[in-house]
Amino acid sequence: MKLKPFADDERSISIGDLTVENGTDRVALYGSLDITRDKEGLRRARDLLALAQAAVTALEAAGDLPDRLPPPSTPEVVKNPFQ
């Protein structure tokens, strides 16, 4: 696995059609992941398990976790310069 959860705001990886975007305050997962009953499915399941374990390890090591993060701020809407 090439992603260290919560280490940066720029890296992302894919496991099947599941995209994992890293962030310093959250890790976002979106898409879908089929874990099939074959060697490929086993590899994908192991990759997902490794990602989840790395996230748990990072959270446990932090020690000073808040009860809950505030929701992300709403992006600012800007006028389209091409209109």
C-alpha positions as CSV (number, residue, x, y, z in Angstrom):
1,M,0.0,0.0,0.0
2,K,1.4,3.4,-1.0
3,L,-0.8,5.6,1.1
4,K,-0.1,6.5,4.7
5,P,-3.4,7.6,6.2
6,F,-3.6,11.2,7.4
7,A,0.0,12.0,6.2
8,D,-0.8,14.5,3.5
9,D,-3.5,16.2,1.5
10,E,-2.5,15.1,-2.0
11,R,-2.1,11.3,-2.4
12,S,-4.8,9.0,-3.6
13,I,-4.9,5.3,-4.5
14,S,-7.4,2.9,-6.1
15,I,-8.4,-0.5,-5.0
16,G,-10.5,-1.8,-7.9
17,D,-13.0,0.9,-8.6
18,L,-12.8,2.3,-5.0
19,T,-10.8,5.5,-4.7
20,V,-9.2,6.5,-1.5
21,E,-8.2,10.2,-1.1
22,N,-5.8,11.0,1.7
23,G,-6.1,14.1,3.9
24,T,-4.5,15.3,7.1
25,D,-7.9,15.4,8.9
26,R,-9.9,12.7,7.0
27,V,-9.5,9.9,4.5
28,A,-12.3,9.8,1.9
29,L,-13.4,6.6,0.2
30,Y,-15.8,6.6,-2.8
31,G,-16.7,4.3,-5.7
32,S,-17.3,0.6,-5.5
33,L,-15.2,-2.5,-4.7
34,D,-16.1,-6.0,-5.7
35,I,-14.3,-8.6,-3.6
36,T,-14.7,-11.7,-5.7
37,R,-14.0,-15.3,-4.6
38,D,-10.7,-15.6,-6.5
39,K,-7.1,-14.5,-6.2
40,E,-7.9,-10.9,-7.4
41,G,-10.7,-10.7,-4.8
42,L,-8.3,-11.9,-2.1
43,R,-5.7,-9.2,-3.1
44,R,-8.3,-6.5,-3.0
45,A,-9.6,-7.6,0.4
46,R,-6.1,-7.6,1.8
47,D,-5.4,-4.1,0.3
48,L,-8.6,-2.8,2.0
49,L,-7.7,-4.5,5.3
50,A,-4.2,-3.0,5.2
51,L,-5.7,0.5,4.5
52,A,-8.2,0.2,7.4
53,Q,-5.5,-1.2,9.8
54,A,-3.1,1.7,8.8
55,A,-5.9,4.2,9.5
56,V,-6.7,2.7,12.9
57,T,-3.0,2.6,13.8
58,A,-2.6,6.3,12.9
59,L,-5.7,7.3,14.9
60,E,-4.7,5.3,17.9
61,A,-1.2,6.8,17.8
62,A,-2.6,10.4,17.7
63,G,-3.9,10.2,21.3
64,D,-5.5,13.6,21.3
65,L,-8.4,13.0,19.0
66,P,-11.5,15.3,19.3
67,D,-14.9,13.8,19.8
68,R,-15.8,14.9,16.3
69,L,-14.4,17.1,13.5
70,P,-16.5,20.0,12.2
71,P,-17.8,19.4,8.7
72,P,-15.6,20.7,5.9
73,S,-16.1,24.3,4.9
74,T,-18.2,25.0,1.9
75,P,-16.1,26.1,-1.1
76,E,-16.5,29.7,-2.2
77,V,-18.5,30.2,-5.4
78,V,-16.7,32.4,-7.9
79,K,-18.1,34.0,-11.1
80,N,-17.2,32.2,-14.3
81,P,-14.6,34.4,-16.1
82,F,-15.6,33.0,-19.5
83,Q,-19.2,34.1,-19.4
